[in-house]
Amino acid sequence: MPSSVANEGYQFQRANSRNQQSSSCPSRSASGSPAAVTPPSCGDVVDEALAELQLQSQQQEQMIQPPPAPAPTAVMGRSGWQVKSSKLAFNTHNRIRNIVESLKIKPNPEKPMIPLSIGDPTTFGNLKAADETMKAVLHSLESGKFNGYAHTQGHEASRQAVAQYSAHQRPEGAIETSDVVLCSGCSSALEYCILALADRGQNVLIPRPGFCLYHTLAEGLDIEVRYYDLLPEQQWRADLVQLESLIDENTAALLINNPSNPCGSVFDEKHLRQLIAICERHYLPIIADEIYEHFVFPGSKHLAVSSLTREVPVLSCGGLTKRFLVPGWRMGWIIVHDRKQRLGNAVIGLKNMCGRILGSNTIIQGALPEILAKTPQSYFDGVIEVLYSNATLAYKMLKQVRGLNPVMPNGAMYMMIGVSIERFPAFKDDTHFVQELVNEQSVFCLPGSCFEYPGYVRIVLTVPLAMIEEACARIAEFCDRHYKKDSSHSSSFIEHVLLDEDELNF
């Protein structure tokens, strides 16, 4: 019953009760003596009783039947459907998708498509998960123990397995199970870290060129992204002076991606310590995207940033995705390194984030201990051999192409190639260059603009060796056709690009 109707009934009953009391008590004159009372007639009594019964009946009907609801326009103030996207959703953009969808692409039907743009190592079928990895999932499924919900941070045994697997990140002491948070892929891990440390109006420092997802995760929440530059002439080390100039009182964290997507760079110990020193001076925590930590080529060594500092807190993001070649399984994690307890309630906030999706895939969680313990090193060595061979071949072939300047990677599974766009007057920029490369040669790279770094293109190194060789030959032919030749360079250079296997020496 509506409260207004109930209150009206209650007030009426109280008023009626007061009237009845006053009629039963003798009234007093101004002098205080009882006034004279005239007894009612029998007919008057009956009429009054009937009238009172009728009034009470009407009041009860009013109490039982609520008044009609007002028209929706009166309450809502709407004249029609006005559904709108939330600000978060509307301002969330995938830069790669936006750029790729804007291209006017029509591959050459006479040449099979070679997509060197896809960052999924399983796309071409030449790189597969290890048998031990597959069997671990089968055992988890058949056990029937992992069909229900887990703790939002992940099953205890699964987190313990990750702690042991990542012991190199904290050489002076064991990683506790409570320091590990399981996530739905490394992308989810990065999102949790950014949201746990940065609030609306604050800013996060991220590398340029860098993985575009960092920007995607921050922009919808009004967290400002500030780019620090990586220098190609210095093997993509950070410009330390420019980086430090970006820091102010609203800077929430420094994000380090090592090894790098898209650059394939691996920072040495000296450079990592320089970055740590900046964070220590400015009291900045580090978000370390180390998903490629085990994808390192011969001659280079990866060091976890957390292994080099006890002073600066580090949130390290990793997962199964790339090393185990199972990106679709969506199993990532965060390891909290905070020896001096400087993250405060940010750790609580980080763990609270896990409640948003009630934890990651429990079947894969159940398989984690076996996957991490039983996948043999020989399997990983074989994957690195494929990537390094492809990188060496692509670098040697493209280095000879006029107008291109490839940067040899030291890890991960990508290579960045500089394009002297002024030498290709037919194209406006790197995006236009990529578009016409697809249309003429059916080779698809990603323009550097996808990574906030125009003037470059990125290729993936996970394709079969014959395919990477064919792709590089087509790129050379394309550049030869469109390169603005000087009078001193009139001859073709394609013959210098197609190398014999003996010349590759790998």
C-alpha positions as CSV (number, residue, x, y, z in Angstrom):
1,M,0.0,0.0,0.0
2,P,1.4,3.5,-0.9
3,S,2.5,5.3,2.3
4,S,0.5,8.4,1.4
5,V,-2.8,6.4,1.3
6,A,-1.9,4.7,4.6
7,N,-1.2,8.0,6.3
8,E,-4.4,9.5,5.1
9,G,-6.3,6.6,6.5
10,Y,-4.5,6.9,9.8
11,Q,-5.2,10.6,10.1
12,F,-8.9,10.1,9.3
13,Q,-9.2,7.4,12.0
14,R,-7.6,9.6,14.6
15,A,-9.9,12.5,13.7
16,N,-13.0,10.2,13.8
17,S,-11.9,8.9,17.2
18,R,-11.5,12.4,18.6
19,N,-15.0,13.3,17.3
20,Q,-16.4,10.2,19.0
21,Q,-14.7,11.1,22.3
22,S,-16.0,14.7,22.2
23,S,-19.6,13.5,21.6
24,S,-19.5,11.2,24.6
25,C,-18.1,13.7,27.0
26,P,-20.2,16.6,28.4
27,S,-19.0,19.9,26.9
28,R,-18.2,22.8,29.3
29,S,-19.5,26.4,29.1
30,A,-17.2,29.4,29.4
31,S,-17.8,29.3,33.1
32,G,-16.6,25.7,33.4
33,S,-20.0,24.2,34.2
34,P,-21.5,21.5,32.1
35,A,-23.6,22.8,29.2
36,A,-27.1,21.6,28.7
37,V,-27.4,18.5,26.5
38,T,-30.4,17.8,24.2
39,P,-30.9,14.0,23.8
40,P,-31.0,13.0,20.1
41,S,-34.0,11.4,18.5
42,C,-34.0,7.8,17.5
43,G,-34.1,8.7,13.8
44,D,-31.2,11.0,14.1
45,V,-29.1,8.3,15.7
46,V,-29.9,5.8,12.9
47,D,-29.1,8.4,10.2
48,E,-25.8,9.3,11.8
49,A,-24.8,5.6,12.1
50,L,-25.6,4.9,8.5
51,A,-23.6,8.0,7.4
52,E,-20.6,7.0,9.5
53,L,-20.7,3.4,8.1
54,Q,-20.9,4.8,4.5
55,L,-17.9,7.1,5.2
56,Q,-15.8,4.3,6.7
57,S,-16.6,2.1,3.7
58,Q,-15.5,4.8,1.3
59,Q,-12.3,5.3,3.2
60,Q,-11.5,1.6,3.2
61,E,-11.9,1.5,-0.6
62,Q,-9.5,4.3,-0.9
63,M,-7.0,2.5,1.3
64,I,-7.3,-0.8,-0.7
65,Q,-7.1,0.8,-4.1
66,P,-4.0,2.9,-4.6
67,P,-4.2,6.0,-6.9
68,P,-3.4,5.4,-10.5
69,A,0.4,5.6,-11.4
70,P,1.4,8.8,-13.2
71,A,2.4,8.6,-16.8
72,P,6.1,7.6,-17.4
73,T,6.8,11.0,-18.9
74,A,5.8,12.6,-15.7
75,V,8.1,10.5,-13.5
76,M,11.1,9.9,-15.9
77,G,11.1,13.1,-17.9
78,R,11.7,11.1,-21.1
79,S,9.9,11.3,-24.4
80,G,11.5,8.3,-26.0
81,W,14.4,5.8,-25.9
82,Q,17.7,7.5,-24.9
83,V,20.1,4.7,-24.2
84,K,23.7,5.8,-24.2
85,S,27.1,4.1,-23.9
86,S,29.0,4.5,-20.6
87,K,31.9,6.9,-20.8
88,L,34.3,4.0,-20.0
89,A,33.0,1.9,-22.9
90,F,32.8,4.7,-25.4
91,N,36.3,5.9,-24.7
92,T,37.9,2.4,-24.9
93,H,39.6,2.1,-28.3
94,N,41.9,-0.6,-29.8
95,R,44.4,1.5,-31.8
96,I,45.5,-1.4,-33.9
97,R,42.0,-2.3,-34.9
98,N,41.1,1.3,-35.6
99,I,44.1,1.8,-37.9
100,V,43.7,-1.6,-39.7
101,E,40.0,-1.1,-40.3
102,S,40.7,2.2,-41.9
103,L,43.0,0.7,-44.6
104,K,41.7,0.2,-48.1
105,I,43.0,-3.3,-48.6
106,K,42.6,-5.6,-51.6
107,P,45.3,-8.2,-51.6
108,N,46.9,-9.2,-54.9
109,P,44.9,-12.4,-56.0
110,E,48.0,-13.7,-57.8
111,K,50.0,-14.0,-54.5
112,P,49.1,-15.9,-51.4
113,M,48.5,-13.7,-48.4
114,I,51.4,-13.6,-45.8
115,P,50.1,-11.9,-42.6
116,L,53.2,-10.7,-40.7
117,S,50.8,-8.6,-38.5
118,I,49.3,-11.2,-36.2
119,G,50.8,-11.5,-32.7
120,D,49.4,-14.9,-32.1
121,P,52.3,-17.5,-32.4
122,T,49.9,-20.3,-33.1
123,T,48.4,-18.8,-36.3
124,F,50.5,-20.6,-38.8
125,G,50.6,-24.1,-37.2
126,N,54.4,-24.4,-37.2
127,L,54.6,-23.6,-33.4
128,K,52.5,-25.8,-31.2
129,A,52.1,-26.3,-27.5
130,A,54.2,-29.1,-25.9
131,D,52.6,-32.5,-25.4
132,E,53.3,-32.2,-21.7
133,T,51.3,-29.0,-21.6
134,M,48.3,-30.5,-23.4
135,K,48.4,-33.6,-21.2
136,A,48.4,-31.5,-18.0
137,V,45.1,-29.9,-19.1
138,L,43.6,-33.3,-19.9
139,H,44.6,-34.6,-16.4
140,S,43.0,-31.5,-14.8
141,L,39.8,-32.0,-16.7
142,E,39.5,-35.7,-16.1
143,S,40.2,-35.3,-12.3
144,G,36.8,-33.5,-11.9
145,K,38.4,-31.4,-9.2
146,F,38.4,-28.1,-11.0
147,N,34.9,-27.5,-12.2
148,G,33.9,-25.1,-9.5
149,Y,34.9,-21.7,-8.4
150,A,38.4,-21.1,-7.0
151,H,39.6,-18.5,-4.6
152,T,39.4,-15.2,-6.5
153,Q,43.2,-14.9,-6.4
154,G,43.5,-18.5,-7.7
155,H,43.8,-22.0,-6.2
156,E,46.5,-22.3,-3.5
157,A,48.4,-25.0,-5.3
158,S,48.4,-23.1,-8.6
159,R,49.7,-19.9,-7.0
160,Q,52.4,-21.9,-5.2
161,A,53.5,-23.4,-8.6
162,V,53.8,-19.9,-10.1
163,A,55.8,-18.7,-7.0
164,Q,58.3,-21.6,-7.5
165,Y,58.4,-21.1,-11.3
166,S,59.2,-17.4,-10.8
167,A,61.8,-17.8,-8.0
168,H,64.4,-16.0,-10.2
169,Q,62.5,-12.8,-9.7
170,R,63.3,-12.7,-6.0
171,P,66.7,-14.4,-5.6
172,E,67.2,-13.3,-1.9
173,G,64.0,-15.0,-0.6
174,A,61.0,-17.1,-1.5
175,I,57.9,-15.7,-3.2
176,E,54.9,-16.3,-0.9
177,T,51.7,-17.8,-2.3
178,S,49.9,-14.6,-1.0
179,D,52.1,-12.6,-3.4
180,V,50.6,-14.3,-6.5
181,V,47.4,-13.2,-8.2
182,L,46.1,-15.4,-11.1
183,C,44.4,-13.4,-13.9
184,S,42.6,-14.0,-17.1
185,G,45.6,-13.6,-19.3
186,C,48.5,-11.1,-19.0
187,S,46.2,-8.4,-20.4
188,S,44.0,-8.8,-17.4
189,A,47.0,-8.7,-15.1
190,L,48.1,-5.3,-16.7
191,E,44.6,-3.9,-16.3
192,Y,44.5,-4.9,-12.6
193,C,47.9,-3.2,-12.0
194,I,47.0,0.0,-13.7
195,L,43.6,0.3,-12.0
196,A,45.1,-0.6,-8.6
197,L,47.7,2.1,-8.7
198,A,46.2,4.9,-10.8
199,D,43.1,6.9,-10.3
200,R,41.2,9.4,-12.5
201,G,43.3,12.5,-13.2
202,Q,46.6,10.7,-12.5
203,N,49.1,9.6,-15.2
204,V,51.1,6.5,-16.0
205,L,54.4,6.5,-18.0
206,I,54.5,3.9,-20.8
207,P,57.0,3.3,-23.6
208,R,56.9,4.6,-27.2
209,P,56.9,2.5,-29.3
210,G,54.8,0.3,-27.1
211,F,52.0,-2.2,-26.9
212,C,48.8,-0.2,-27.6
213,L,46.8,-2.1,-25.0
214,Y,48.4,0.1,-22.2
215,H,46.7,3.1,-23.7
216,T,43.4,1.2,-24.2
217,L,43.3,0.2,-20.6
218,A,43.9,3.7,-19.2
219,E,42.1,6.1,-21.5
220,G,38.5,5.1,-20.7
221,L,39.1,5.8,-17.0
222,D,40.5,9.2,-17.6
223,I,44.0,8.1,-16.6
224,E,46.5,10.1,-18.6
225,V,49.1,8.2,-20.6
226,R,52.5,9.8,-20.9
227,Y,54.9,8.3,-23.4
228,Y,58.6,8.0,-22.8
229,D,60.7,7.5,-25.9
230,L,62.7,4.4,-26.8
231,L,65.8,5.1,-29.0
232,P,66.3,2.8,-32.0
233,E,69.9,3.8,-32.4
234,Q,70.5,2.6,-28.9
235,Q,68.8,-0.8,-29.2
236,W,65.6,0.8,-28.0
237,R,66.8,1.9,-24.6
238,A,64.7,4.5,-22.9
239,D,65.6,8.2,-23.2
240,L,66.2,8.7,-19.5
241,V,66.2,12.5,-19.5
242,Q,63.0,12.7,-21.4
243,L,61.4,10.1,-19.2
244,E,62.3,11.8,-16.0
245,S,60.9,15.1,-17.3
246,L,57.4,13.6,-17.6
247,I,57.1,12.8,-13.8
248,D,55.0,15.0,-11.6
249,E,53.0,14.7,-8.4
250,N,50.2,12.9,-10.3
251,T,52.4,10.2,-11.8
252,A,51.2,6.9,-10.4
253,A,53.6,4.3,-12.0
254,L,56.3,3.6,-14.5
255,L,55.5,0.7,-16.9
256,I,58.5,-1.2,-18.3
257,N,58.0,-3.8,-21.1
258,N,61.0,-6.0,-21.2
259,P,61.5,-7.8,-23.6
260,S,59.6,-5.4,-25.7
261,N,56.6,-5.7,-28.0
262,P,57.0,-4.3,-30.7
263,C,60.8,-3.7,-30.5
264,G,62.2,-7.1,-29.5
265,S,64.7,-5.3,-27.3
266,V,66.1,-6.7,-24.0
267,F,67.4,-4.2,-21.4
268,D,70.7,-4.9,-19.9
269,E,71.4,-4.7,-16.1
270,K,72.9,-1.2,-16.3
271,H,69.9,0.3,-18.1
272,L,67.4,-1.4,-15.7
273,R,69.3,0.0,-12.7
274,Q,69.1,3.5,-14.3
275,L,65.3,3.1,-14.6
276,I,65.1,1.9,-11.0
277,A,67.1,4.8,-9.8
278,I,64.6,7.3,-11.4
279,C,61.7,5.5,-9.6
280,E,63.6,5.5,-6.3
281,R,64.2,9.3,-6.6
282,H,60.5,10.0,-7.3
283,Y,58.9,7.3,-5.2
284,L,57.3,5.5,-8.2
285,P,56.2,1.9,-8.2
286,I,57.0,-0.2,-11.4
287,I,54.6,-2.2,-13.4
288,A,56.8,-4.8,-15.2
289,D,55.3,-6.4,-18.3
290,E,57.5,-9.5,-18.5
291,I,55.3,-11.8,-20.6
292,Y,58.3,-12.4,-22.9
293,E,60.9,-12.9,-20.1
294,H,61.9,-16.3,-21.5
295,F,62.0,-15.2,-25.2
296,V,65.6,-14.1,-25.3
297,F,68.0,-14.8,-28.2
298,P,71.6,-16.0,-27.9
299,G,73.9,-13.4,-26.6
300,S,71.3,-11.6,-24.5
301,K,70.1,-12.2,-21.0
302,H,66.8,-11.2,-19.3
303,L,66.9,-9.9,-15.8
304,A,63.6,-9.4,-13.9
305,V,63.5,-5.8,-12.7
306,S,62.3,-7.0,-9.2
307,S,65.6,-9.0,-8.8
308,L,67.6,-5.7,-8.9
309,T,65.8,-3.7,-6.2
310,R,64.5,-4.0,-2.7
311,E,63.6,-0.3,-2.4
312,V,61.1,0.1,-5.3
313,P,58.0,-2.0,-5.3
314,V,57.3,-3.9,-8.5
315,L,54.2,-5.6,-9.9
316,S,55.4,-8.2,-12.3
317,C,53.0,-9.4,-15.0
318,G,53.5,-12.8,-16.7
319,G,51.6,-15.8,-17.9
320,L,51.5,-18.9,-20.1
321,T,50.5,-17.0,-23.3
322,K,53.7,-16.8,-25.3
323,R,56.3,-19.1,-23.8
324,F,53.9,-22.1,-23.7
325,L,52.2,-21.0,-27.0
326,V,48.6,-21.1,-25.6
327,P,47.4,-17.4,-25.8
328,G,43.7,-18.6,-26.0
329,W,43.9,-20.3,-22.6
330,R,43.9,-16.9,-20.9
331,M,46.2,-17.7,-18.0
332,G,48.2,-14.8,-16.6
333,W,49.5,-13.7,-13.2
334,I,50.8,-10.8,-11.1
335,I,53.6,-11.2,-8.6
336,V,53.8,-8.5,-6.0
337,H,57.3,-7.6,-5.0
338,D,57.1,-5.1,-2.1
339,R,59.9,-5.9,0.4
340,K,59.5,-2.6,2.3
341,Q,55.7,-2.6,2.4
342,R,55.5,0.6,0.4
343,L,52.4,-0.2,-1.7
344,G,50.1,0.4,1.3
345,N,46.5,-0.4,0.6
346,A,47.2,-0.7,-3.2
347,V,47.8,-4.4,-2.6
348,I,44.4,-4.7,-1.0
349,G,42.9,-2.9,-4.0
350,L,44.8,-5.2,-6.4
351,K,43.4,-8.3,-4.7
352,N,39.9,-6.7,-4.7
353,M,40.1,-6.4,-8.4
354,C,40.0,-10.2,-8.7
355,G,36.4,-10.2,-7.4
356,R,35.3,-8.5,-10.6
357,I,35.4,-11.7,-12.6
358,L,35.5,-14.2,-9.6
359,G,38.9,-15.6,-10.7
360,S,40.4,-17.1,-13.9
361,N,39.8,-20.4,-15.7
362,T,39.9,-23.2,-13.1
363,I,40.6,-26.0,-15.5
364,I,43.9,-24.3,-16.5
365,Q,44.6,-23.4,-12.9
366,G,44.4,-27.1,-12.1
367,A,46.9,-27.9,-14.8
368,L,49.3,-25.1,-13.9
369,P,51.5,-27.1,-11.5
370,E,52.1,-29.9,-14.0
371,I,52.5,-27.4,-16.9
372,L,55.2,-25.4,-15.1
373,A,57.0,-28.4,-13.7
374,K,57.0,-30.9,-16.6
375,T,57.3,-28.9,-19.9
376,P,60.9,-29.7,-20.9
377,Q,63.6,-27.1,-21.5
378,S,64.3,-28.7,-24.9
379,Y,60.8,-27.6,-26.1
380,F,61.5,-24.0,-25.2
381,D,64.9,-24.1,-26.8
382,G,63.3,-25.3,-30.1
383,V,60.9,-22.3,-30.1
384,I,63.7,-19.9,-29.5
385,E,65.7,-21.4,-32.4
386,V,62.8,-20.8,-34.8
387,L,62.4,-17.2,-33.7
388,Y,66.1,-16.4,-33.8
389,S,66.5,-18.1,-37.2
390,N,63.7,-16.0,-38.6
391,A,65.0,-12.8,-37.1
392,T,68.5,-13.4,-38.5
393,L,67.1,-14.2,-42.0
394,A,64.7,-11.2,-42.1
395,Y,67.4,-8.8,-40.8
396,K,70.0,-9.9,-43.4
397,M,67.6,-9.7,-46.2
398,L,65.9,-6.4,-45.3
399,K,69.1,-4.6,-44.3
400,Q,70.1,-4.6,-48.0
401,V,66.9,-3.0,-49.1
402,R,67.2,0.7,-49.8
403,G,64.8,2.8,-47.8
404,L,64.5,0.3,-45.0
405,N,66.4,0.1,-41.7
406,P,65.6,-3.0,-39.7
407,V,66.6,-3.1,-36.0
408,M,67.9,-6.6,-35.1
409,P,65.9,-7.8,-32.1
410,N,67.4,-9.6,-29.0
411,G,64.2,-11.3,-27.9
412,A,60.4,-11.5,-28.0
413,M,58.9,-12.3,-31.4
414,Y,58.9,-9.1,-33.4
415,M,61.1,-6.8,-35.5
416,M,60.8,-3.1,-36.1
417,I,61.8,-1.8,-39.5
418,G,62.4,1.8,-40.2
419,V,61.0,3.2,-43.4
420,S,62.5,6.3,-45.0
421,I,59.2,7.5,-46.2
422,E,60.7,10.5,-48.0
423,R,62.3,8.0,-50.3
424,F,58.9,6.6,-51.3
425,P,57.1,9.7,-52.6
426,A,54.1,7.6,-53.7
427,F,53.1,7.1,-50.0
428,K,52.0,9.6,-47.5
429,D,53.1,7.8,-44.4
430,D,53.8,4.3,-42.9
431,T,50.1,3.5,-42.9
432,H,49.8,4.2,-46.6
433,F,53.0,2.2,-47.2
434,V,51.5,-0.8,-45.4
435,Q,48.3,-0.6,-47.3
436,E,49.9,-0.6,-50.8
437,L,52.3,-3.4,-49.7
438,V,49.2,-5.5,-49.1
439,N,47.6,-4.5,-52.4
440,E,50.6,-5.2,-54.5
441,Q,52.4,-8.0,-52.7
442,S,49.9,-9.5,-50.3
443,V,52.3,-9.0,-47.4
444,F,50.7,-7.5,-44.3
445,C,52.8,-5.7,-41.7
446,L,51.6,-3.4,-38.9
447,P,52.4,0.3,-39.4
448,G,54.4,1.9,-36.6
449,S,51.5,4.3,-36.0
450,C,49.8,1.4,-34.2
451,F,52.5,1.8,-31.6
452,E,52.7,5.6,-31.5
453,Y,55.8,5.4,-33.6
454,P,55.2,6.5,-37.3
455,G,57.9,5.9,-39.8
456,Y,58.3,2.2,-38.9
457,V,56.6,-1.1,-39.6
458,R,56.5,-4.2,-37.4
459,I,56.7,-7.8,-38.5
460,V,56.2,-11.0,-36.5
461,L,58.8,-13.7,-36.5
462,T,56.6,-16.7,-35.7
463,V,55.9,-17.8,-39.4
464,P,57.6,-20.8,-41.1
465,L,61.1,-20.0,-42.4
466,A,60.1,-20.3,-46.1
467,M,57.3,-17.9,-45.5
468,I,59.5,-15.2,-43.9
469,E,61.9,-15.6,-46.8
470,E,59.2,-15.1,-49.4
471,A,57.7,-12.2,-47.5
472,C,61.1,-10.4,-47.3
473,A,61.7,-11.0,-51.0
474,R,58.3,-9.4,-51.8
475,I,59.0,-6.4,-49.6
476,A,62.3,-5.9,-51.4
477,E,60.5,-6.0,-54.8
478,F,57.9,-3.5,-53.6
479,C,60.6,-1.1,-52.3
480,D,62.6,-1.4,-55.5
481,R,59.6,-0.4,-57.5
482,H,58.7,2.6,-55.4
483,Y,62.1,3.9,-54.2
484,K,63.0,7.3,-55.4
485,K,66.3,6.6,-57.2
486,D,69.2,8.9,-57.4
487,S,71.0,9.2,-60.7
488,S,73.9,7.3,-59.2
489,H,71.7,4.3,-58.3
490,S,70.0,3.3,-61.5
491,S,70.4,-0.5,-61.3
492,S,68.0,-2.8,-59.5
493,F,69.1,-4.2,-56.1
494,I,66.7,-7.2,-55.9
495,E,69.5,-9.6,-56.8
496,H,71.4,-8.5,-53.7
497,V,68.4,-9.3,-51.5
498,L,67.7,-12.9,-52.5
499,L,70.5,-14.6,-50.5
500,D,71.7,-18.1,-50.7
501,E,71.4,-20.2,-47.5
502,D,75.3,-20.4,-47.3
503,E,75.4,-16.6,-46.9
504,L,73.1,-16.6,-43.9
505,N,75.5,-18.4,-41.5
506,F,73.0,-19.2,-38.8
